[in-house]
Amino acid sequence: MQIAFKNVNQLWSYVLTETLERLGLNCAVLCPGSRSTPLTLAFAQKVPKIEAISILDERSAAFFALGRAKATGTPVVLVCTSGTAGANFYPAVIEAKESRIPLLILTTDRPAELRECHSGQTIDQIKLYGNYPNWQVELATPVADMKMLAYLRQTVIHAWENCQFPTGGVVHLNIPFRDPLVPVDDGTDFLLNTQEFFAGIFSPEIANISYELPQEWLKSHRGIIIAGVSQPKKPKEYCLAIAHLAKFLQWPVLAEGLSPIRNYAELNPNLISTYDIILRNHKNAQQLLPDIVIQIGEMPTSKELRNWLTLSKPLYWVIDNCSHNLDPLHSRTVHIRCSIDNILLDQECKNNHNLSLNYLQNWLDLEAKARINIDHHFANMSELIESKTAWLISQNLPNSTPLFIANSMPVRDVEFFWKPNNLEIQPFFNRGANGIDGTISTAIGIAHNSQSSVILTGDLALLHDTNGLLIKNKLIGHLTIVLINNNGGGIFEMLPVAKFDPPFEEFFATPQNIDFALLCATYGIEHKLISSWQDLLKSLKSLPNRGMRVLEIRTNRKRDAQWRKENLSKFADDL
């Protein structure tokens, strides 16, 4: 097939978008602007093979794209015009880098002759995101030349690969365009043989490297597996691989609330979900000191766990196929850079692995006691306390529900109280940089074209991203926002600075005194004030198929903080 082009920007944009389509791109998020016109028109012509979504606010757009990439596991393209538009992508770029999420950012720009001369809407966009991208480059200014088109095609392929290998992250292409930006005849006369030009383009695959089981693991009866923060593409297979390793070694699995393992509980009989509470009991913490630790994924949030590991100084292994350093404790660490399912378990070695199971049983006994204490306490609690929300949600969502967990207190309550279940809930989060930027936008990105989804968030995280609510009209699917409204930053109530008021309330807690019913009405979003736990249960048992709604739970921030301080210690003392 041959296509005739009369406009060089149209030719350039066609080659770029066609290459991406053949590589497997299925979603492009486009922010309105003039300089990006050639790319916007090219992506619009790719519908329906590539979904083109227009989002007004660049920061919201970037986090929406981040959410889509999290949900699909494949790169999403972000397009914006010149000037400060691309700067608004920066928080999502940082999060994508730190959480290893593939994003391909296309910032359009003025050509070289219109820079550094006060031409409008022009800033220095070269290396705009510093060292955060996996790779970044400025493309040549478009020309109708076969060698240059081949350069463009191969550069785009290289960019696509660098989004994903060896570690997921951001690639930034800065793309200058000269006028005319619309596809009018500019004197170009170029015929492109597409069948020949695009032959042989395909999406690359990850090479799987297997590792033999380290012999040190077989010699220890005081080893633990830490299943940390992780968003695997195939959660059930991931959980099974960890369960097989735990069964092989007869070690406990300390599973972070953000790990899918707690939502596939029946697969792993060695599951420990209450480790933070168990380790708050100093006698137990001392008796449970391990010789060997295998960390899979990133380190859990728990400060109790981190302090305990620092004290024990075990031999340490990290299993993860990324290139990052995932050991914030700087232990004696060996990093095995492969997927957990590529650890080879030799049955012959297992036959010789007859060690005492007392250590494992001690963990399991304490887990059972702690779980009874927590469940009994919450089951008999009628007061609307923030911490019970995570416990209740963990048992009452429809099967396989995608759940986004916001930062600050929600993510900690999930670690403390998320009850193991077999609902196969899909946890998502922004724990790369741990910020509250783009919370709503990311959740909408996850919910888009997916099963009806839920987000658990505090009031400040929602308010920090109210522009994300503008994406409501783009959402294909449904998102329920479970809003903990304690009128301020509950996380700061847990810190020593809470004792210093003033200035604590104004400068740290920062209450905003927002009527969320009115805010929802502004965006045309359903709002419901939750009056009891039964009311929340009824609202979560069956999720709507489309639209957005807010379920607001009003709690007392200082009471919430005091409850945690009293009961986390009490649960531990009872062990």
Secondary structure, DSSP 8 states (H G I E B T S, - for coil): -EEEES-HHHHHHHHHHHHHHHHT--EEEE---STTHHHHHHHHTTTTTSEEEE-SSHHHHHHHHHHHHHHHSS-EEEEE-SGGGGGGGHHHHHHHHHHT--EEEEEEE--GGGSSS--TT----TTTTTT-SSEEEE-------HHHHHHHHHHHHHHHHHHHSSS--EEEEEEE--S--SS---S--EEEEHHHHTTT----------EE--HHHHT-SSEEEEE-B---SSHHHHHHHHHHHHHHHT--EEE-TTSGGGGSGGG-TTEE--HHHHTTSHHHHHHT--SEEEEESB--S-HHHHHHHHHH--EEEEE-SSSS---TT--EEEEE-S-GGGEE--HHHHHT-----HHHHHHHHHHHHHHHHHHHHHHT--S--HHHHHHHHTTTS-TT-EEEE-TTHHHHHHHHH----SS--EEE---SS---TTHHHHHHHHHTTSS-EEEEEEHHHHHTTGGGGGGGGG-SSEEEEEEEE-SS-HHHHTSGGGG-TTTHIIIII------HHHHHHHHT-EEEE--SHHHHHHHHHS--SSEEEEEEEE--HHHHHHHHHHHHHHHHHT-
